[in-house]
Amino acid sequence: MGDIMARRNEYFTVDKECRDFGKTFCITEMTAFNAESFAIRAGLVILKSNPSLPPNMIERITDKTITFEDIAALGLGLFSAVDYYDLEPLLKDLLKCVQIIVDKKSMIMRELEDEDIEELSTIIELRKRALGLHINFSTAADTQNTAT
């Protein structure tokens, strides 16, 4: 019987001088269902704003088989053409991957509250790391699966 793999975590401590200095966050990979939903919704949002995508990507989006890797391959810059109101739910979903560690000694965490983060740069970094966790993890898994 194979080993059971838990969802991957990444810890991030704000180390630059700012109002969030010293705060530590735990970023956890989305469930497979949430990741699939995120990738499909992101693909549809990108397609709506960028109708001249390569035909194979349009097919993956319309067939709802798009992955985080596909989004990375398209280039995250495509989101710059997206209407904010289409993008906002995706941005919120990325922050749902983040918990704040309120007691580092016993590693007690809880879901984020608006008051937990005081700097825009911290929000941006947490979203970037949450997205990177999914893209990097999925790419590594694909590489591992194709190497056999």
Buried (B, 14 or more C-beta within 10 A) or exposed (E): EEEEEEEBEBEBEBEEEBEBEEBBBBBBBBEEEBBBBBBBBBBBBBBEBBEEBEEEBBEBBEEEEBBBBBBBEBEEEBBEEBEEEBBEEBBEBBBBBBBBBEEEEEEEBEEBEEEBBBBEEBBEBBBEBBBBBBBBBBBEEEEEEEEE
